[in-house]
Amino acid sequence: MRKAVTLSLPPELYAKSEKYCKKRSVKISEMAREAIRNYLFKMELDEIRRSFTAHLNKRGIFTEQDLMKAVEK
């Protein structure tokens, strides 16, 4: 079930958003949904990267060269 959300934007950000949406024939709500999806995806990817980096560091892999050496073994 969909939930309505009220979003407050500074005037300049709203104006840019409105201009972008008119130019591309999309609704601001569609753009906001896509922005939230992209933000959440980026946050999840960052979390995975941090976890993977910690895992590699525990194994003495700190650089790309270290990783390539480990892969070649």
C-alpha positions in Angstrom: 0.0 0.0 0.0 1.3 3.4 -0.9 2.1 6.0 1.7 2.0 9.7 1.1 5.0 11.8 2.2 5.3 15.5 2.4 8.6 16.8 1.2 9.9 20.3 1.9 12.5 21.7 -0.6 14.4 25.0 -0.6 13.0 27.3 -3.4 16.0 26.9 -5.7 15.9 23.1 -5.5 12.2 23.0 -6.1 12.6 25.4 -9.1 15.4 23.2 -10.6 13.3 20.0 -10.0 10.2 21.5 -11.6 12.2 22.7 -14.6 13.8 19.2 -15.0 10.5 17.5 -14.7 8.7 19.7 -17.2 11.5 19.3 -19.7 11.3 15.5 -19.4 7.5 15.1 -18.8 7.8 13.4 -15.5 6.1 14.2 -12.2 8.2 15.5 -9.3 6.9 12.6 -7.2 8.4 10.2 -9.8 11.7 12.0 -9.6 11.6 11.9 -5.8 10.9 8.2 -5.8 13.8 7.5 -8.1 16.1 9.8 -6.1 15.2 7.8 -2.9 15.7 4.5 -4.7 19.1 5.6 -5.9 20.1 6.9 -2.5 19.1 3.7 -0.8 21.0 1.6 -3.4 24.1 3.8 -2.8 23.8 3.4 1.0 23.4 -0.4 0.6 26.4 -0.6 -1.7 28.5 1.5 0.7 27.6 -0.8 3.5 28.6 -3.9 1.4 31.9 -2.1 0.4 32.7 -1.3 4.0 32.0 -4.9 5.1 34.0 -6.4 2.3 36.9 -4.0 2.9 37.0 -5.0 6.6 37.0 -8.6 5.5 39.9 -8.1 3.2 41.9 -6.0 5.7 41.6 -8.9 8.2 43.4 -11.0 5.6 46.2 -8.5 5.1 44.7 -7.1 1.8 44.9 -3.3 1.8 45.6 -2.3 -1.7 44.6 -3.3 -5.2 48.0 -4.9 -5.6 47.5 -7.0 -2.5 44.2 -8.2 -3.9 45.7 -9.1 -7.3 48.5 -11.0 -5.5 45.9 -12.9 -3.5 43.8 -13.7 -6.5 46.9 -15.0 -8.4 47.7 -17.5 -5.7 
